[in-house]
């Protein structure tokens, strides 16, 4: 049983270990996908498992992927092959009194779907704009457009997400009560990516300053 705001829960995407940490609503899953800059895409080629880290962008319930036409991942996706996509955001190291209960605070999403090629040139340009804006909002209109040669060398696919789930851990360690009386420190070491000051390209012409969307850059969720 599901509704428009959640993915169906099946044997394939159900969170079985610590199921209370699982989530299937689109808002939670989309937020994780949108904050992440890299995803890992897995598929089966000639009976063997493969996994590729790559940039991505989201368009509704589709994940956009792109790369060289010779990419085995993109060839698999263009042929309509099944894909599984994993995304993880690490928020902290959970230091428990016992090694067994030590863990990490994280937000993760696993997505399942099939790929299809994007061939219409206007849609391809829109997809490339989506990749650029996902990584650096404001950059697409402030950079050179792809040339026909570059476009011809690039394959772009849309992966329609049929199933998805998120798994999230937050909070302090879950130590056994009897361990609370020990003298071992316990707690959380929070982790946050830090953005440093922009560094000019050594070949940059004099007088060209970093635009506001670079100097004020923030990731979603920051």
C-alpha positions in Angstrom: 0.0 0.0 0.0 1.5 3.4 -1.0 0.5 6.9 -1.9 1.8 9.5 -4.3 4.3 10.9 -1.8 6.0 7.6 -1.1 7.6 4.8 -3.1 6.1 1.3 -2.6 7.7 -0.9 0.0 8.7 -4.3 -1.4 11.1 -7.1 -0.6 13.6 -5.4 -2.9 13.8 -2.0 -1.3 12.6 -2.7 2.3 15.1 -1.8 5.1 15.3 -5.0 7.0 18.0 -4.2 9.6 16.9 -1.5 12.0 13.7 -1.0 10.0 12.7 2.0 12.2 15.5 3.9 10.5 14.0 3.3 7.0 12.0 5.9 5.1 10.2 5.7 1.8 8.7 9.1 1.3 9.8 11.1 -1.7 10.7 14.3 0.3 13.3 12.4 2.4 14.8 10.5 -0.5 14.8 13.5 -2.8 16.6 15.7 -0.2 19.4 13.1 0.2 19.8 12.8 -3.6 19.8 16.6 -4.1 22.4 17.3 -1.4 24.9 14.6 -2.6 27.4 15.5 -5.3 28.3 11.9 -6.2 26.3 8.6 -6.5 27.5 5.0 -7.0 25.7 3.2 -9.8 25.8 -0.6 -9.9 24.8 -3.0 -12.7 25.6 -6.5 -14.0 27.7 -6.9 -17.1 28.3 -10.3 -18.6 27.2 -11.9 -15.4 29.6 -9.9 -13.2 28.8 -7.0 -10.8 30.1 -3.6 -11.6 29.9 -0.3 -9.7 30.8 3.2 -11.0 31.0 6.5 -9.0 29.6 9.4 -11.0 28.0 12.8 -10.9 24.2 12.9 -11.1 21.2 15.2 -11.2 17.6 14.6 -10.3 14.5 15.4 -12.4 11.4 14.5 -10.5 11.6 10.7 -10.0 14.4 10.4 -12.6 18.1 10.3 -12.0 20.1 11.8 -14.9 23.6 10.3 -15.7 26.0 11.3 -18.4 29.5 10.5 -19.7 31.5 9.3 -22.7 29.5 7.3 -25.3 32.0 4.4 -24.8 31.1 4.1 -21.1 29.9 0.6 -20.3 27.6 2.0 -17.6 25.9 4.3 -20.1 25.7 1.6 -22.8 24.0 -0.6 -20.2 21.6 2.1 -19.2 20.8 3.1 -22.8 19.8 -0.5 -23.5 17.2 -0.3 -20.7 19.2 -2.3 -18.3 18.4 -2.5 -14.6 20.4 -0.2 -12.3 20.8 0.3 -8.6 22.0 3.6 -7.3 23.4 4.3 -3.8 24.0 7.7 -2.2 25.4 8.3 1.3 25.9 11.4 3.3 28.1 11.0 6.5 27.1 13.3 9.4 29.2 12.0 12.3 31.2 9.2 13.9 29.4 7.6 16.8 31.9 6.6 19.5 30.3 4.1 21.9 31.7 2.7 25.0 31.8 -0.7 23.3 33.2 -1.3 19.9 30.1 -3.3 19.0 27.8 -0.2 19.4 30.2 2.2 17.7 28.6 3.5 14.5 28.1 6.5 12.2 25.4 9.0 11.8 24.4 9.1 8.1 21.7 9.6 5.6 21.6 7.1 2.7 19.3 6.3 -0.2 19.2 3.3 -2.5 17.3 3.7 -5.8 16.3 1.0 -8.3 15.3 1.7 -11.9 15.9 1.3 -15.6 17.7 3.6 -17.9 16.6 5.1 -21.2 18.6 7.3 -23.6 17.9 11.0 -24.0 18.3 11.8 -27.7 16.4 15.0 -28.4 19.0 17.8 -28.5 17.0 20.3 -26.5 16.4 17.7 -23.8 20.1 16.8 -23.8 21.0 20.5 -23.3 18.5 20.7 -20.5 20.0 17.6 -18.9 23.5 19.1 -19.1 22.2 22.3 -17.6 20.6 20.2 -14.8 24.0 18.5 -14.1 25.7 21.9 -14.0 23.1 23.6 -11.8 23.0 20.6 -9.4 26.8 21.0 -8.8 27.1 24.8 -9.1 23.8 26.8 -9.2 24.1 29.7 -11.5 27.0 28.4 -13.6 25.1 27.2 -16.7 24.3 30.7 -17.9 27.8 32.0 -16.9 30.0 29.6 -18.9 30.6 28.5 -22.5 27.9 26.3 -24.0 28.9 22.8 -25.1 30.1 22.6 -28.7 28.5 20.2 -31.3 31.7 18.0 -31.0 31.4 17.9 -27.2 27.7 17.1 -27.4 28.3 14.3 -30.0 30.9 12.7 -27.6 28.5 12.6 -24.7 25.8 10.1 -23.8 23.0 11.1 -21.5 20.5 8.8 -19.9 17.5 9.1 -17.6 16.9 6.4 -15.0 13.3 6.2 -14.0 13.2 5.3 -10.3 10.7 2.6 -9.6 11.7 1.7 -6.1 13.7 3.6 -3.4 14.3 3.7 0.3 16.3 5.8 2.7 18.0 4.8 5.9 19.0 7.4 8.4 20.9 7.3 11.8 21.0 10.2 14.1 21.8 10.8 17.8 24.2 9.5 20.4 25.5 5.9 20.9 23.1 3.1 21.8 25.3 1.6 24.5 24.0 -1.2 26.8 22.8 0.2 30.1 25.3 -1.9 32.0 28.1 -0.1 30.1 27.0 3.4 31.3 29.0 2.9 34.6 32.3 2.4 32.7 35.0 5.0 32.4 35.1 5.0 28.6 34.2 8.3 26.8 31.3 8.1 24.5 29.6 10.6 22.2 29.6 11.8 18.6 32.2 13.4 16.4 30.1 15.6 14.0 31.3 15.7 10.4 30.6 18.6 8.0 32.2 19.3 4.6 34.0 22.7 4.7 34.0 25.1 1.8 37.3 27.1 1.5 38.0 30.3 -0.3 37.9 30.0 -4.1 41.3 29.6 -5.9 41.8 31.4 -9.1 42.9 29.5 -12.2 46.6 30.4 -12.8 45.6 31.2 -16.4 42.8 33.5 -15.5 43.0 37.0 -17.1 43.5 39.8 -14.6 40.4 41.6 -13.4 38.1 38.6 -13.5 36.6 38.2 -10.0 34.9 35.1 -8.7 31.1 35.5 -9.1 28.7 35.6 -6.2 27.4 32.1 -6.8 31.0 30.9 -6.2 32.0 33.1 -3.2 28.6 32.4 -1.5 28.4 28.8 -2.6 26.4 26.5 -0.3 25.2 22.9 -0.7 21.6 22.0 0.0 21.2 21.1 3.7 24.3 23.1 4.7 
